[in-house]
Amino acid sequence: MKLFSSVHDVTNIKALVAEALQLKQNPYAHQHLGNNKTLGLVFLNPSLRTRMSTQKAATNLGMNVMVLNIDKEGWALELRDGVVMDGDTVEHIREAAAVMGQYVDIIGVRSFPGLKNRDEDYNEVIFNKFIEYCGVPLISLESATRHPLQSLADLVTIEELKTKPRPKVVLTWAPHIKPLPQAVPNSFAEWMCRADVDFTITHPAGYELCADFTKGATITTNQEEALADADFIYVKNWSAYEPYGKVFPGNEDWMLTNQKLKNTNNAKVMHCLPVRRNLELSAEILDGPNSIVVHEAGNRVWAAQAVLKQMLENL
């Protein structure tokens, strides 16, 4: 594996999930793979779980890790080609990405969408520039449209905790105070549509995701109907795909509560974190027995380690 940007970069999903769970049982078995190898983690946006879990995964494999919060510590990057750089940008991404590739063996990049220009965001301008110029294997630490390490960890968690061969998994929209990207729900939907699960998406009218990510899913605006007999519920807010980046008033009653869980199969509740308590998800769930959000976050290490292991094996 030389690129990990989506589920489409994975040749065998079941095998990758199984490998992550094997690494969880024996984290240090492959330290020789990372000996004298360096991982560079480049953040254009804040991170807690992605940064710490990927660093831990690399360390488990014997790698050195370099972290650059380029939005605070690096030069302002120019993304456009053919421009006179007489403004605020100091370095072109052509040189910046290429130089980073000289210093490390694998690069991870995190960049959020602007939620203003859909074409620019969905064309993944920043991430694709790194693919073009860095010259080394590349991992998405979350991009404008996807968060594949999170989605892999989510699938690992479902596989680990499921109580029947084909569980019902529901992605439900949740309220928020500001527009959020579609990257996590896009990615989760894309992975679930390729996994052996019964997958449903529920959201208020107007919050339909791009159809490219939801092929094969059951989609409904009736949350109560969607949650019936659910085994896993994935809670997440996102802004509208059309009109792009917009939010609509109302829908506060979409927050998941214990009352809504009564119609489920004692569903386990997931969230990628960070979560706004009693806005996105009720504290009674987060502090109760149905929440597996911390367990899920812990599996971020093994998801990242499985991907890094496959990349190191191909260096």
C-alpha positions in Angstrom: 0.0 0.0 0.0 1.4 3.4 -1.0 -1.8 5.5 -0.6 -4.5 5.4 2.0 -7.1 8.0 1.3 -10.3 6.0 1.2 -11.8 2.5 1.3 -11.0 2.2 -2.4 -7.3 2.0 -1.6 -7.9 -1.2 0.4 -7.8 -4.5 -1.6 -9.1 -6.7 1.3 -11.2 -4.9 3.9 -11.7 -8.0 6.1 -8.0 -8.8 6.1 -7.1 -5.2 7.1 -9.6 -5.3 10.0 -8.3 -8.6 11.1 -4.8 -7.3 11.0 -5.7 -4.4 13.2 -7.2 -6.7 15.8 -4.1 -8.9 15.7 -1.9 -5.9 16.3 -4.1 -5.0 19.2 -3.2 -8.3 20.8 0.5 -8.0 20.0 1.4 -4.4 19.4 5.2 -4.7 19.3 5.6 -7.8 17.1 6.7 -5.8 14.0 9.0 -3.2 15.4 11.7 -4.2 13.0 9.7 -2.9 10.1 10.0 0.7 11.3 13.6 0.6 12.3 15.4 3.7 10.9 12.2 4.8 9.2 10.5 8.2 9.8 6.8 9.2 9.7 5.9 12.8 9.1 2.6 14.0 10.3 1.5 17.3 8.8 -1.5 19.1 10.3 -3.3 22.1 8.8 -6.0 21.8 11.4 -6.3 20.8 15.1 -6.1 17.1 16.2 -6.2 15.1 19.3 -7.0 11.4 18.5 -5.6 11.4 15.0 -2.2 12.8 16.1 -1.8 10.8 19.3 -3.1 7.5 17.9 -1.0 7.7 14.7 2.1 8.6 16.7 1.5 5.7 19.0 1.0 3.4 16.1 4.2 4.4 14.5 6.1 4.1 17.7 4.8 0.6 18.2 6.3 -0.2 14.8 9.7 1.2 15.7 9.4 4.4 13.6 10.6 7.9 14.4 7.9 10.5 14.2 8.1 14.2 13.1 5.0 16.4 13.6 4.5 19.7 11.9 1.5 21.9 12.7 1.9 23.8 9.5 -0.9 26.2 10.2 1.0 27.5 13.2 4.7 26.5 12.6 5.1 26.6 8.8 5.0 29.1 6.0 1.7 30.1 4.5 1.3 27.7 1.5 0.3 28.7 -2.0 -1.9 26.1 -3.7 -2.5 27.7 -7.1 -0.2 27.2 -10.1 0.9 29.9 -12.5 0.4 32.8 -10.0 2.7 35.6 -9.0 3.3 35.1 -5.3 3.1 38.7 -4.3 0.5 38.2 -1.5 0.4 36.5 1.9 1.7 33.1 0.8 5.4 32.4 1.2 6.0 28.9 -0.1 4.4 26.9 -2.9 3.0 23.5 -2.1 5.1 22.1 -4.9 8.4 22.8 -3.0 6.9 22.2 0.5 5.5 18.8 -0.2 8.6 17.7 -2.2 11.0 18.8 0.6 8.9 17.0 3.2 9.3 13.8 1.1 13.1 14.2 1.3 13.0 14.1 5.1 10.5 11.2 5.8 9.6 7.8 4.5 5.8 8.1 4.9 3.7 11.3 5.2 0.3 11.8 6.9 -1.7 14.9 6.0 -4.8 16.5 7.7 -6.7 19.3 6.1 -10.3 20.4 6.5 -12.6 21.8 3.9 -13.5 25.5 3.7 -17.2 24.7 3.2 -17.5 27.6 0.8 -16.5 26.1 -2.6 -17.8 22.6 -3.1 -15.8 21.9 -6.2 -12.6 22.9 -4.6 -13.3 20.9 -1.5 -14.5 17.8 -3.3 -11.6 17.9 -5.7 -9.3 17.5 -2.7 -6.9 20.2 -3.9 -4.5 20.1 -0.9 -4.4 16.3 -0.5 -3.9 15.7 -4.2 -1.1 18.2 -4.4 0.7 16.2 -1.7 0.1 13.0 -3.7 1.6 14.7 -6.8 4.6 16.2 -5.2 5.7 14.5 -2.0 7.1 11.3 -3.7 6.5 9.0 -0.7 3.6 6.9 0.6 0.8 9.1 1.9 -1.9 8.7 4.5 -5.0 10.8 4.9 -5.4 12.0 8.5 -8.7 13.5 7.4 -9.3 15.4 4.2 -12.0 17.6 2.8 -14.3 14.7 2.0 -13.1 11.6 4.0 -11.6 10.4 7.2 -10.5 6.9 6.4 -8.4 6.1 9.6 -11.5 7.0 11.6 -13.7 4.8 9.5 -11.3 1.9 9.6 -11.3 2.2 13.4 -15.1 2.3 13.4 -15.3 -0.9 11.4 -12.7 -2.6 13.6 -14.8 -1.6 16.6 -18.0 -3.0 15.1 -16.2 -6.3 14.1 -14.8 -6.6 17.6 -18.1 -6.0 19.5 -20.8 -7.3 17.3 -23.0 -10.1 18.7 -24.4 -11.4 15.4 -22.9 -12.0 11.9 -24.5 -9.1 10.2 -25.4 -6.3 12.6 -27.7 -3.3 11.8 -25.6 -0.1 11.8 -27.3 3.3 11.7 -25.7 6.6 11.0 -27.8 9.4 12.4 -27.5 13.1 12.0 -27.2 15.2 15.2 -27.6 18.9 16.0 -24.7 21.3 16.2 -24.1 25.1 16.6 -22.1 25.5 13.4 -21.7 23.9 10.0 -19.4 20.8 10.1 -17.8 19.0 7.2 -19.3 15.9 5.6 -15.9 14.0 5.7 -16.7 11.7 8.6 -20.2 10.7 7.5 -19.1 10.4 3.9 -16.3 8.1 4.9 -18.3 6.1 7.4 -21.0 5.5 4.8 -18.5 4.5 2.2 -16.9 1.9 4.4 -20.2 0.6 5.8 -21.5 0.1 2.2 -18.5 -2.1 1.6 -18.8 -4.0 4.9 -21.0 -7.0 5.8 -23.6 -4.9 7.7 -27.2 -3.8 7.3 -26.6 -0.1 6.9 -29.1 2.8 7.3 -28.6 6.5 7.2 -31.1 8.9 8.8 -31.2 12.7 8.7 -33.6 15.6 8.5 -34.7 16.7 5.1 -32.0 18.8 3.4 -29.0 16.9 4.8 -28.6 14.4 2.1 -25.0 13.3 1.6 -23.4 13.1 -1.9 -24.8 10.0 -3.5 -21.3 8.8 -4.5 -20.7 7.8 -0.8 -24.0 6.2 0.0 -24.6 3.7 -2.7 -26.2 0.6 -1.1 -27.4 2.3 2.0 -31.0 2.6 3.1 -31.7 6.3 3.6 -34.6 7.8 5.5 -35.7 11.0 7.2 -37.6 9.1 9.9 -35.2 8.6 12.7 -37.4 6.5 14.9 -38.0 4.1 12.0 -34.2 4.0 11.3 -33.3 3.2 14.9 -35.6 0.3 15.2 -33.6 -2.9 16.1 -30.3 -1.1 15.6 -27.2 -2.9 17.0 -24.8 0.1 16.5 -25.7 3.8 16.2 -23.1 6.2 14.8 -24.0 9.8 15.8 -22.6 12.7 13.8 -23.5 16.2 12.7 -22.8 17.4 9.1 -23.8 20.4 7.0 -25.7 20.3 3.8 -24.2 19.0 0.6 -26.7 21.2 -1.3 -26.8 24.1 -0.7 -23.2 23.4 0.2 -22.1 24.0 3.8 -25.5 25.3 4.9 -27.4 24.5 8.1 -31.2 24.8 8.6 -33.0 25.9 11.8 -34.8 23.4 14.0 -34.1 19.7 14.3 -32.9 19.9 17.9 -35.0 16.9 18.7 -32.6 14.7 16.6 -30.2 14.4 19.6 -30.0 10.8 20.7 -31.3 10.0 24.2 -31.9 6.9 26.3 -35.6 7.1 25.4 -34.7 6.7 21.7 -32.5 3.7 22.5 -35.5 1.8 23.9 -36.6 0.9 20.3 -33.1 -0.5 19.4 -31.4 -3.8 20.1 -29.7 -2.3 23.1 -27.6 -0.5 20.6 -24.0 0.4 21.2 -23.5 4.2 20.5 -20.5 5.5 18.6 -19.1 9.0 17.8 -15.8 10.0 16.3 -15.2 12.7 19.0 -14.9 15.5 20.0 -18.6 15.6 20.9 -20.6 18.5 22.3 -22.5 17.0 25.3 -26.2 17.5 25.5 -26.2 19.1 22.0 -24.9 16.4 19.6 -25.3 13.6 22.1 -26.9 13.4 25.5 -24.7 13.1 28.6 -26.9 10.2 29.8 -25.8 8.1 26.9 -22.1 9.2 27.0 -21.9 8.3 30.7 -24.0 5.2 30.4 -23.4 1.6 29.4 -24.3 1.9 25.7 -21.6 4.4 24.9 -18.5 2.9 23.3 -16.9 6.2 22.2 -13.8 5.8 24.3 -13.3 2.1 23.2 -13.8 3.3 19.6 -11.2 6.0 20.0 -8.7 3.5 21.5 -9.0 1.4 18.3 -7.7 4.4 16.3 -4.2 3.1 17.3 -4.7 -0.3 15.7 -6.3 1.1 12.6 -3.4 3.4 12.0 -0.9 0.7 12.9 -2.4 -1.8 10.4 -2.1 0.8 7.6 1.4 1.8 8.5 2.5 -1.8 8.7 1.3 -2.5 5.1 3.1 0.6 3.9 6.3 -0.3 5.6 6.2 -3.8 4.1 6.2 -2.2 0.7 9.0 0.3 1.2 
